[in-house]
Amino acid sequence: MPRHGEAARDQAVRLAQEKARAVARRHPGATVIGSDQVGVGPDGSPLTKPGTLEAACAQLASLSGASARFHTAVAVVTPDGRISAEPVESVVRFQVLSTARIRQYLAREQALDCAGSFKAEGLGIALIERIDGDDPTALIGLPLIATTRLLRAAGLDPLR
């Protein structure tokens, strides 16, 4: 849940850090990665996990022909307890979507547990006109470019 007045970007960073810290407490001495994503619709409202077919249809209809912003953050906790985090923004431009196309998509892919009601790593990519951002992996939930940057800064080169 967002805190009062908290920007989506900041919420994503906070949630990624909270997840990483929670796992790090259970695994002392480990390097832990946490990630979270917060979506914002074209009207500035949060894109939630719809939970029902009707809510998913309404959410995708609101995204038809519009752009939404997804803030994906990754956090790394090192064995000595240091934490670093980095947010990555993806702007997703959706195609104009008819009700029939939305229902066709939702009949083929279970996206009721996805913010925005689509899975870019699956058939949801067919609903998208374009994706703008610095890290193409961010939209699917873990920005790998940012993750490797944070790991290198923590002294863990992924190529070693």
N, CA and C atoms as a LAMMPS dump frame, in Angstrom:
ITEM: TIMESTEP
0
ITEM: NUMBER OF ATOMS
480
ITEM: BOX BOUNDS ff ff ff
-5.0000000000000000e+02 5.0000000000000000e+02
-5.0000000000000000e+02 5.0000000000000000e+02
-5.0000000000000000e+02 5.0000000000000000e+02
ITEM: ATOMS id mol type element x y z
1 1 1 N 0.843 -1.187 0
2 1 2 C 0 0 0
3 1 3 C 0.885 1.245 0
4 2 1 N 0.454 2.254 -0.747
5 2 2 C 1.234 3.494 -0.723
6 2 3 C 1.027 4.235 0.593
7 3 1 N 2.067 4.909 1.002
8 3 2 C 1.956 5.779 2.16
9 3 3 C 1.385 7.109 1.682
10 4 1 N 0.804 7.859 2.593
11 4 2 C 0.187 9.137 2.235
12 4 3 C 1.196 10.021 1.5
13 5 1 N 0.834 10.445 0.292
14 5 2 C 1.669 11.338 -0.495
15 5 3 C 2.878 10.682 -1.145
16 6 1 N 2.999 9.364 -1.047
17 6 2 C 4.161 8.668 -1.589
18 6 3 C 4.02 8.499 -3.104
19 7 1 N 5.036 8.901 -3.834
20 7 2 C 5.05 8.737 -5.292
21 7 3 C 5.21 7.262 -5.632
22 8 1 N 4.698 6.861 -6.784
23 8 2 C 4.762 5.457 -7.219
24 8 3 C 6.202 4.96 -7.264
25 9 1 N 7.094 5.772 -7.761
26 9 2 C 8.525 5.405 -7.845
27 9 3 C 9.074 5.109 -6.456
28 10 1 N 8.776 5.988 -5.501
29 10 2 C 9.259 5.815 -4.135
30 10 3 C 8.623 4.596 -3.472
31 11 1 N 7.37 4.349 -3.777
32 11 2 C 6.698 3.182 -3.229
33 11 3 C 7.361 1.897 -3.73
34 12 1 N 7.681 1.844 -5.008
35 12 2 C 8.338 0.664 -5.567
36 12 3 C 9.688 0.425 -4.891
37 13 1 N 10.459 1.486 -4.681
38 13 2 C 11.763 1.354 -4.015
39 13 3 C 11.571 0.862 -2.582
40 14 1 N 10.653 1.465 -1.854
41 14 2 C 10.406 1.06 -0.468
42 14 3 C 10.006 -0.407 -0.38
43 15 1 N 9.074 -0.829 -1.244
44 15 2 C 8.607 -2.209 -1.211
45 15 3 C 9.721 -3.195 -1.582
46 16 1 N 10.546 -2.854 -2.559
47 16 2 C 11.675 -3.717 -2.93
48 16 3 C 12.647 -3.844 -1.763
49 17 1 N 12.918 -2.739 -1.076
50 17 2 C 13.814 -2.767 0.079
51 17 3 C 13.21 -3.59 1.216
52 18 1 N 11.917 -3.421 1.473
53 18 2 C 11.265 -4.183 2.537
54 18 3 C 11.327 -5.677 2.255
55 19 1 N 11.089 -6.072 1.012
56 19 2 C 11.162 -7.489 0.651
57 19 3 C 12.57 -8.032 0.851
58 20 1 N 13.567 -7.288 0.36
59 20 2 C 14.955 -7.746 0.486
60 20 3 C 15.366 -7.843 1.952
61 21 1 N 15.001 -6.859 2.754
62 21 2 C 15.352 -6.888 4.189
63 21 3 C 14.68 -8.064 4.901
64 22 1 N 13.427 -8.338 4.565
65 22 2 C 12.698 -9.44 5.212
66 22 3 C 13.39 -10.775 4.935
67 23 1 N 13.824 -10.993 3.712
68 23 2 C 14.508 -12.242 3.372
69 23 3 C 15.898 -12.264 4.008
70 24 1 N 16.579 -11.131 4.008
71 24 2 C 17.927 -11.054 4.597
72 24 3 C 17.896 -11.387 6.089
73 25 1 N 16.845 -10.998 6.789
74 25 2 C 16.733 -11.335 8.215
75 25 3 C 16.648 -12.845 8.421
76 26 1 N 16.03 -13.536 7.492
77 26 2 C 15.899 -14.998 7.6
78 26 3 C 17.139 -15.733 7.091
79 27 1 N 18.012 -15.017 6.366
80 27 2 C 19.205 -15.628 5.787
81 27 3 C 20.423 -14.747 6.051
82 28 1 N 20.843 -14.66 7.323
83 28 2 C 21.997 -13.815 7.641
84 28 3 C 23.23 -14.265 6.861
85 29 1 N 24.005 -13.295 6.42
86 29 2 C 25.226 -13.591 5.68
87 29 3 C 25.028 -13.783 4.191
88 30 1 N 23.787 -13.717 3.729
89 30 2 C 23.512 -13.894 2.301
90 30 3 C 23.361 -12.543 1.607
91 31 1 N 23.625 -12.538 0.332
92 31 2 C 23.278 -11.391 -0.493
93 31 3 C 21.865 -11.647 -1
94 32 1 N 20.982 -10.67 -0.811
95 32 2 C 19.566 -10.86 -1.128
96 32 3 C 19.105 -9.786 -2.106
97 33 1 N 18.32 -10.208 -3.071
98 33 2 C 17.729 -9.302 -4.058
99 33 3 C 16.221 -9.265 -3.835
100 34 1 N 15.655 -8.06 -3.816
101 34 2 C 14.209 -7.892 -3.731
102 34 3 C 13.757 -6.971 -4.85
103 35 1 N 12.541 -7.159 -5.309
104 35 2 C 12.028 -6.321 -6.389
105 35 3 C 10.537 -6.107 -6.21
106 36 1 N 10.057 -4.965 -6.682
107 36 2 C 8.623 -4.704 -6.683
108 36 3 C 8.313 -3.728 -7.801
109 37 1 N 7.035 -3.69 -8.161
110 37 2 C 6.603 -2.845 -9.272
111 37 3 C 5.297 -2.154 -8.921
112 38 1 N 5.207 -0.894 -9.303
113 38 2 C 3.988 -0.116 -9.106
114 38 3 C 3.628 0.5 -10.454
115 39 1 N 2.397 0.274 -10.89
116 39 2 C 1.915 0.826 -12.156
117 39 3 C 0.998 2.007 -11.925
118 40 1 N 1.043 2.956 -12.856
119 40 2 C 0.209 4.149 -12.788
120 40 3 C -0.494 4.321 -14.132
121 41 1 N -1.816 4.401 -14.079
122 41 2 C -2.606 4.539 -15.293
123 41 3 C -2.511 5.914 -15.903
124 42 1 N -3.105 6.098 -17.073
125 42 2 C -3.024 7.378 -17.781
126 42 3 C -3.643 8.538 -17.003
127 43 1 N -4.554 8.241 -16.094
128 43 2 C -5.179 9.296 -15.292
129 43 3 C -4.476 9.513 -13.952
130 44 1 N -3.353 8.815 -13.74
131 44 2 C -2.599 8.954 -12.501
132 44 3 C -3.007 7.992 -11.404
133 45 1 N -4.038 7.192 -11.657
134 45 2 C -4.49 6.248 -10.635
135 45 3 C -3.607 5.002 -10.641
136 46 1 N -3.485 4.334 -9.488
137 46 2 C -2.664 3.123 -9.436
138 46 3 C -3.287 1.988 -10.247
139 47 1 N -2.443 1.216 -10.887
140 47 2 C -2.879 0.022 -11.596
141 47 3 C -2.732 -1.146 -10.629
142 48 1 N -3.833 -1.669 -10.193
143 48 2 C -3.827 -2.735 -9.198
144 48 3 C -3.993 -4.088 -9.869
145 49 1 N -3.857 -5.128 -9.072
146 49 2 C -4.17 -6.476 -9.548
147 49 3 C -5.686 -6.583 -9.547
148 50 1 N -6.303 -6.86 -10.693
149 50 2 C -7.759 -6.751 -10.784
150 50 3 C -8.543 -7.779 -9.965
151 51 1 N -8.063 -9 -9.907
152 51 2 C -8.756 -10.006 -9.113
153 51 3 C -9.966 -10.648 -9.78
154 52 1 N -10.704 -9.893 -10.581
155 52 2 C -11.877 -10.45 -11.266
156 52 3 C -11.792 -10.143 -12.759
157 53 1 N -12.516 -10.919 -13.518
158 53 2 C -12.546 -10.725 -14.96
159 53 3 C -13.11 -9.353 -15.32
160 54 1 N -14.172 -8.962 -14.666
161 54 2 C -14.787 -7.663 -14.971
162 54 3 C -13.845 -6.504 -14.641
163 55 1 N -13.14 -6.597 -13.521
164 55 2 C -12.182 -5.543 -13.163
165 55 3 C -11.03 -5.502 -14.167
166 56 1 N -10.58 -6.673 -14.619
167 56 2 C -9.512 -6.724 -15.622
168 56 3 C -9.967 -6.107 -16.94
169 57 1 N -11.196 -6.412 -17.358
170 57 2 C -11.737 -5.821 -18.59
171 57 3 C -11.795 -4.303 -18.469
172 58 1 N -12.27 -3.804 -17.346
173 58 2 C -12.372 -2.356 -17.139
174 58 3 C -10.993 -1.708 -17.137
175 59 1 N -10.029 -2.372 -16.488
176 59 2 C -8.681 -1.805 -16.433
177 59 3 C -8.059 -1.743 -17.821
178 60 1 N -8.156 -2.817 -18.585
179 60 2 C -7.595 -2.807 -19.942
180 60 3 C -8.33 -1.81 -20.837
181 61 1 N -9.626 -1.662 -20.662
182 61 2 C -10.366 -0.66 -21.443
183 61 3 C -9.852 0.739 -21.133
184 62 1 N -9.5 0.984 -19.876
185 62 2 C -8.981 2.314 -19.503
186 62 3 C -7.591 2.564 -20.083
187 63 1 N -6.882 1.493 -20.436
188 63 2 C -5.542 1.614 -21.012
189 63 3 C -5.562 1.653 -22.536
190 64 1 N -6.691 1.375 -23.142
191 64 2 C -6.815 1.333 -24.593
192 64 3 C -6.372 2.648 -25.23
193 65 1 N -5.381 2.566 -26.113
194 65 2 C -4.887 3.736 -26.827
195 65 3 C -4.146 4.733 -25.956
196 66 1 N -3.819 4.353 -24.734
197 66 2 C -3.184 5.275 -23.786
198 66 3 C -1.846 4.711 -23.314
199 67 1 N -1.149 5.518 -22.529
200 67 2 C 0.134 5.103 -21.961
201 67 3 C 0.022 4.979 -20.453
202 68 1 N 0.723 4.004 -19.918
203 68 2 C 0.813 3.799 -18.477
204 68 3 C 2.287 3.738 -18.105
205 69 1 N 2.578 4.091 -16.864
206 69 2 C 3.958 4.056 -16.36
207 69 3 C 4.086 2.946 -15.332
208 70 1 N 5.155 2.178 -15.458
209 70 2 C 5.448 1.122 -14.508
210 70 3 C 6.799 1.416 -13.876
211 71 1 N 6.798 1.529 -12.565
212 71 2 C 8.012 1.794 -11.8
213 71 3 C 8.423 0.472 -11.157
214 72 1 N 9.551 -0.067 -11.605
215 72 2 C 10.062 -1.327 -11.077
216 72 3 C 11.351 -1.021 -10.337
217 73 1 N 11.427 -1.44 -9.091
218 73 2 C 12.624 -1.197 -8.297
219 73 3 C 13.252 -2.52 -7.9
220 74 1 N 14.571 -2.507 -7.817
221 74 2 C 15.319 -3.645 -7.323
222 74 3 C 16.178 -3.162 -6.161
223 75 1 N 16.29 -3.996 -5.137
224 75 2 C 17.112 -3.685 -3.976
225 75 3 C 18.035 -4.858 -3.704
226 76 1 N 19.249 -4.556 -3.267
227 76 2 C 20.229 -5.58 -2.915
228 76 3 C 20.69 -5.329 -1.486
229 77 1 N 20.6 -6.36 -0.652
230 77 2 C 21.123 -6.322 0.709
231 77 3 C 22.361 -7.208 0.735
232 78 1 N 23.482 -6.655 1.2
233 78 2 C 24.733 -7.408 1.264
234 78 3 C 24.845 -8.124 2.616
235 79 1 N 25.767 -9.073 2.715
236 79 2 C 25.918 -9.809 3.976
237 79 3 C 26.188 -8.917 5.196
238 80 1 N 26.791 -7.746 4.967
239 80 2 C 27.048 -6.837 6.097
240 80 3 C 25.867 -5.903 6.374
241 81 1 N 24.747 -6.12 5.687
242 81 2 C 23.534 -5.347 5.956
243 81 3 C 23.355 -4.081 5.142
244 82 1 N 24.325 -3.759 4.287
245 82 2 C 24.152 -2.574 3.439
246 82 3 C 23.051 -2.849 2.425
247 83 1 N 22.273 -1.819 2.126
248 83 2 C 21.21 -1.961 1.135
249 83 3 C 21.327 -0.854 0.108
250 84 1 N 21.143 -1.224 -1.136
251 84 2 C 21.105 -0.24 -2.212
252 84 3 C 19.918 -0.604 -3.101
253 85 1 N 19.386 0.41 -3.744
254 85 2 C 18.204 0.179 -4.582
255 85 3 C 18.246 1.092 -5.788
256 86 1 N 17.551 0.665 -6.825
257 86 2 C 17.475 1.46 -8.049
258 86 3 C 16.109 1.278 -8.691
259 87 1 N 15.44 2.391 -8.994
260 87 2 C 14.17 2.3 -9.72
261 87 3 C 14.391 2.397 -11.223
262 88 1 N 13.519 1.746 -11.967
263 88 2 C 13.55 1.799 -13.428
264 88 3 C 12.118 2.053 -13.894
265 89 1 N 11.96 2.998 -14.798
266 89 2 C 10.631 3.316 -15.31
267 89 3 C 10.457 2.78 -16.721
268 90 1 N 9.297 2.2 -16.959
269 90 2 C 8.904 1.765 -18.302
270 90 3 C 7.591 2.451 -18.637
271 91 1 N 7.517 3.028 -19.815
272 91 2 C 6.268 3.627 -20.284
273 91 3 C 5.711 2.714 -21.357
274 92 1 N 4.504 2.247 -21.13
275 92 2 C 3.868 1.291 -22.033
276 92 3 C 2.724 1.989 -22.757
277 93 1 N 2.803 1.992 -24.066
278 93 2 C 1.73 2.537 -24.908
279 93 3 C 0.911 1.353 -25.412
280 94 1 N -0.381 1.36 -25.08
281 94 2 C -1.262 0.272 -25.479
282 94 3 C -1.912 0.567 -26.825
283 95 1 N -2.187 -0.481 -27.565
284 95 2 C -2.96 -0.365 -28.793
285 95 3 C -4.384 0.051 -28.426
286 96 1 N -5.134 0.494 -29.41
287 96 2 C -6.569 0.692 -29.196
288 96 3 C -7.168 -0.7 -29.095
289 97 1 N -7.843 -0.962 -27.976
290 97 2 C -8.336 -2.31 -27.68
291 97 3 C -9.852 -2.342 -27.666
292 98 1 N -10.42 -3.179 -28.499
293 98 2 C -11.875 -3.36 -28.479
294 98 3 C -12.24 -4.261 -27.297
295 99 1 N -13.491 -4.213 -26.913
296 99 2 C -13.973 -5.093 -25.847
297 99 3 C -13.763 -6.55 -26.225
298 100 1 N -14.001 -6.883 -27.477
299 100 2 C -13.818 -8.262 -27.942
300 100 3 C -12.351 -8.685 -27.815
301 101 1 N -11.425 -7.803 -28.181
302 101 2 C -9.994 -8.131 -28.093
303 101 3 C -9.569 -8.307 -26.64
304 102 1 N -10.055 -7.451 -25.775
305 102 2 C -9.742 -7.562 -24.351
306 102 3 C -10.239 -8.901 -23.816
307 103 1 N -11.475 -9.247 -24.132
308 103 2 C -12.036 -10.513 -23.634
309 103 3 C -11.306 -11.72 -24.244
310 104 1 N -10.944 -11.602 -25.505
311 104 2 C -10.184 -12.666 -26.161
312 104 3 C -8.854 -12.879 -25.433
313 105 1 N -8.177 -11.791 -25.121
314 105 2 C -6.902 -11.895 -24.406
315 105 3 C -7.091 -12.536 -23.038
316 106 1 N -8.034 -12.037 -22.268
317 106 2 C -8.231 -12.537 -20.903
318 106 3 C -8.733 -13.983 -20.871
319 107 1 N -9.361 -14.441 -21.944
320 107 2 C -9.777 -15.84 -22.025
321 107 3 C -8.571 -16.76 -22.25
322 108 1 N -7.517 -16.212 -22.831
323 108 2 C -6.342 -17.024 -23.159
324 108 3 C -5.231 -16.93 -22.132
325 109 1 N -5.212 -15.85 -21.352
326 109 2 C -4.123 -15.69 -20.39
327 109 3 C -4.674 -15.205 -19.055
328 110 1 N -4.324 -15.911 -18.014
329 110 2 C -4.747 -15.52 -16.671
330 110 3 C -3.899 -14.331 -16.219
331 111 1 N -4.484 -13.159 -16.233
332 111 2 C -3.756 -11.949 -15.847
333 111 3 C -4.466 -11.218 -14.708
334 112 1 N -5.268 -11.946 -13.946
335 112 2 C -6.039 -11.319 -12.866
336 112 3 C -5.173 -10.968 -11.668
337 113 1 N -3.962 -11.514 -11.619
338 113 2 C -3.053 -11.219 -10.516
339 113 3 C -1.911 -10.299 -10.947
340 114 1 N -2.111 -9.582 -12.044
341 114 2 C -1.074 -8.7 -12.597
342 114 3 C -1.559 -7.259 -12.603
343 115 1 N -0.741 -6.371 -12.06
344 115 2 C -1.071 -4.948 -12.125
345 115 3 C -1.157 -4.541 -13.587
346 116 1 N -2.255 -3.919 -13.968
347 116 2 C -2.466 -3.544 -15.353
348 116 3 C -3.233 -4.583 -16.144
349 117 1 N -3.435 -5.754 -15.56
350 117 2 C -4.234 -6.829 -16.176
351 117 3 C -3.613 -7.42 -17.441
352 118 1 N -2.286 -7.372 -17.542
353 118 2 C -1.625 -7.984 -18.697
354 118 3 C -0.252 -8.493 -18.29
355 119 1 N 0.253 -9.442 -19.069
356 119 2 C 1.581 -10 -18.857
357 119 3 C 2.421 -9.721 -20.098
358 120 1 N 3.349 -8.794 -19.971
359 120 2 C 4.199 -8.452 -21.111
360 120 3 C 5.087 -9.616 -21.523
361 121 1 N 5.357 -10.533 -20.588
362 121 2 C 6.191 -11.689 -20.905
363 121 3 C 5.392 -12.805 -21.569
364 122 1 N 4.108 -12.591 -21.747
365 122 2 C 3.247 -13.582 -22.379
366 122 3 C 2.462 -12.965 -23.519
367 123 1 N 1.21 -13.385 -23.646
368 123 2 C 0.359 -12.893 -24.732
369 123 3 C 0.017 -11.417 -24.61
370 124 1 N 0.185 -10.853 -23.428
371 124 2 C -0.098 -9.43 -23.231
372 124 3 C 0.731 -8.524 -24.122
373 125 1 N 1.854 -9.028 -24.594
374 125 2 C 2.693 -8.23 -25.486
375 125 3 C 1.925 -7.868 -26.76
376 126 1 N 0.933 -8.67 -27.128
377 126 2 C 0.126 -8.411 -28.322
378 126 3 C -0.822 -7.23 -28.132
379 127 1 N -0.941 -6.724 -26.913
380 127 2 C -1.799 -5.568 -26.63
381 127 3 C -1.025 -4.257 -26.667
382 128 1 N 0.282 -4.349 -26.757
383 128 2 C 1.161 -3.19 -26.602
384 128 3 C 1.605 -2.65 -27.955
385 129 1 N 1.579 -1.339 -28.062
386 129 2 C 2.081 -0.673 -29.266
387 129 3 C 3.581 -0.429 -29.157
388 130 1 N 4.029 -0.006 -27.951
389 130 2 C 5.459 0.239 -27.748
390 130 3 C 5.772 0.285 -26.259
391 131 1 N 7.041 0.044 -25.955
392 131 2 C 7.545 0.14 -24.587
393 131 3 C 8.77 1.033 -24.626
394 132 1 N 8.781 2.06 -23.801
395 132 2 C 9.932 2.948 -23.7
396 132 3 C 10.547 2.798 -22.315
397 133 1 N 11.863 2.629 -22.28
398 133 2 C 12.568 2.515 -21.013
399 133 3 C 14.002 2.101 -21.245
400 134 1 N 14.787 2.177 -20.179
401 134 2 C 16.215 1.874 -20.266
402 134 3 C 16.537 0.391 -20.084
403 135 1 N 15.58 -0.373 -19.559
404 135 2 C 15.847 -1.774 -19.254
405 135 3 C 14.657 -2.614 -19.706
406 136 1 N 14.783 -3.334 -20.81
407 136 2 C 13.64 -4.083 -21.335
408 136 3 C 13.133 -5.183 -20.4
409 137 1 N 13.936 -5.586 -19.421
410 137 2 C 13.503 -6.633 -18.49
411 137 3 C 12.702 -6.069 -17.314
412 138 1 N 12.694 -4.758 -17.145
413 138 2 C 12.021 -4.156 -15.987
414 138 3 C 10.524 -4.435 -15.98
415 139 1 N 9.902 -4.388 -17.115
416 139 2 C 8.451 -4.533 -17.177
417 139 3 C 7.979 -5.907 -16.699
418 140 1 N 8.81 -6.915 -16.841
419 140 2 C 8.395 -8.246 -16.39
420 140 3 C 8.699 -8.465 -14.904
421 141 1 N 9.234 -7.466 -14.222
422 141 2 C 9.318 -7.528 -12.768
423 141 3 C 10.685 -7.504 -12.135
424 142 1 N 11.753 -7.75 -12.872
425 142 2 C 13.095 -7.666 -12.314
426 142 3 C 14.008 -7.005 -13.338
427 143 1 N 14.366 -5.754 -13.099
428 143 2 C 15.235 -5.046 -14.05
429 143 3 C 16.663 -5.578 -13.969
430 144 1 N 17.015 -6.435 -14.899
431 144 2 C 18.292 -7.133 -14.827
432 144 3 C 19.497 -6.232 -15.041
433 145 1 N 19.372 -5.198 -15.838
434 145 2 C 20.499 -4.276 -16.021
435 145 3 C 20.789 -3.57 -14.707
436 146 1 N 19.755 -3.069 -14.048
437 146 2 C 19.924 -2.414 -12.746
438 146 3 C 20.419 -3.413 -11.703
439 147 1 N 19.919 -4.643 -11.75
440 147 2 C 20.342 -5.668 -10.79
441 147 3 C 21.837 -5.94 -10.909
442 148 1 N 22.316 -6.112 -12.131
443 148 2 C 23.747 -6.38 -12.296
444 148 3 C 24.586 -5.174 -11.885
445 149 1 N 24.078 -3.974 -12.117
446 149 2 C 24.786 -2.764 -11.687
447 149 3 C 24.913 -2.743 -10.151
448 150 1 N 23.825 -3.052 -9.451
449 150 2 C 23.85 -3.068 -7.986
450 150 3 C 24.742 -4.188 -7.45
451 151 1 N 24.708 -5.329 -8.092
452 151 2 C 25.573 -6.434 -7.66
453 151 3 C 27.044 -6.09 -7.838
454 152 1 N 27.385 -5.468 -8.973
455 152 2 C 28.783 -5.044 -9.183
456 152 3 C 29.203 -4.036 -8.119
457 153 1 N 28.321 -3.087 -7.798
458 153 2 C 28.64 -2.086 -6.768
459 153 3 C 28.836 -2.734 -5.401
460 154 1 N 28.193 -3.885 -5.184
461 154 2 C 28.332 -4.615 -3.925
462 154 3 C 29.539 -5.556 -3.951
463 155 1 N 30.28 -5.534 -5.053
464 155 2 C 31.462 -6.387 -5.164
465 155 3 C 31.182 -7.772 -5.706
466 156 1 N 30.032 -7.969 -6.293
467 156 2 C 29.66 -9.269 -6.847
468 156 3 C 29.471 -9.14 -8.357
469 157 1 N 30.531 -9.382 -9.085
470 157 2 C 30.454 -9.294 -10.534
471 157 3 C 29.763 -10.541 -11.081
472 158 1 N 28.63 -10.39 -11.745
473 158 2 C 27.901 -11.553 -12.26
474 158 3 C 28.713 -12.398 -13.258
475 159 1 N 29.76 -11.848 -13.83
476 159 2 C 30.562 -12.609 -14.796
477 159 3 C 31.678 -13.412 -14.131
478 160 1 N 31.824 -13.303 -12.832
479 160 2 C 32.883 -14.069 -12.155
480 160 3 C 32.347 -15.303 -11.543
